[in-house]
Amino acid sequence: MAILDVKNIHKSFGRTEVLKGISFSLEKGQVVSVIGSSGSGKTTLLRCLNFLETPDGGSIAVNGETLFDAAEPATQREADIRRKRLHFGLVFQSFNLFPQYTALENVTLAGKLLAKEEPDYKTRKKELFAQIDGEARALLAQMGLSDRMDNYPHQLSGGQQQRVAIARALALRPDILCFDEPTSALDPELTQEVLRVIRQLADRQTTMVIVTHEMAFARDVSTHVLFMDGGVVVESGPPEQVIGAPSQERTRRFLESFTRP
């Protein structure tokens, strides 16, 4: 069974149809990279998966559970939206860290807010918070930030901030980790720093959907690649096919733009 099953997703903003029937599936431990020109609908797709936008049509299922079906009444679809979002972790291209909190506090904040909803929260608060702190420290250490846990975002480099954002997304143990062009705000040296962390996550069989313009990275880390253009999937398949030997002329033209001097 696919861990993620996306069927015929449509999304319009006013009269502009941005997604025109996107479908794909993802097995546990797989990494799908979504490539394409700016404006092709890649970020909108991620926002629909994370319920930051509501699709106009189609369905989204995780582990066999339908989280969204446009055929259902809107009130039913929107019920318990926060629980549905917990299946996904999203790392934004602009970090989106809270400036008033340390790296550690940024990673633990959501978990501690959710802990307050536990029925035995009052009696187990100290135990729950200690567990959340311990897991957050382990994640930051995994990101190579053991010595930066008490730093505020303005005291961190862009690459370090993005690694904090990755730890924050992982802290709630999502089924699928999503990245929206995670290196677009970084210089080349810091880009490699973040891509190295994502490669390590792939090696650990983390299920991921990555929107990226890093073609070499997409080729090396992905199990599957989707090339989007004009709100549709033009070509999909293993990276050696889509990036190495594309069958569609539009895909070839897109990839040539990355190799021209």
C-alpha positions, 0 to 999 in steps of 0.5 A: 500500500502506498504511504501517499496517494494523490489523485487528480488534484485541481486548484484554481486561484480566481480564473487561473487554474494552477493545478490541472489534475495532479496524481502520484503515489509514494511508498514508504522510504521513497523520495520524489523530487518535483522539478519544473519552471517557476509558476508550474504549480510545484509549491501550490501542490505542496501547500495542498498536501499540507492543507495550507490550501484547499484543493478544488478537486481530487483526493489525498490519502495517507496510509490508506486513510483519506484525508481529503476528498473534494466530493465530501461536504466542505464542513466534513473535509475541514474538520480536524484539519490540524490532525491531518496536517500532522501527517506532513512536515513542511520545510519552507524555503524562507526558514520561517523560524520564530525569531523570539525563540532559541533553536531548541524552543523552535523545535519543541514549541509545537510538541509542547502545545500539542502535549497540553491537549493530552488528557493527563497533561497536568499530572505528566507535564514535567515528564512530557516536556522532558521527553519533547526536549530530549527528542529535540536535542537529539534531532538538533544533534543529528543536524550538527547543531549540538552547540547551537541549541541556545542560539536565536535565529539571528545568531545562526547562518542561513544553513543553520537556520534551515537545519533547525527548520528541518529538525522542527519538521521532524519533531512531530514525526510526520509520515512524509517530509516536504521541502519547498526549494530548501536551498533557494535562499542560500549561497552555494556553500550553505546549499551543500550543507543543507543538501548533505543533511537531506541526503542523510535523511534519504539514507535513513529511508525518510519518506520525502517530497522535495520541490527543487531546482538542484538537478544533480541533487534530484538525480542522486537522491530521488527514487522518483521524479515528477516534471511539472509544467503548466499545472500538469505532470508532463513526465514522471519516472525514475531519475535516470529516465526523467533527468538522464533520458527524458522522453518529452520535448518539454522536459528536454528543453527545461533540463537544457536550461541548466546545462547551457553556459 
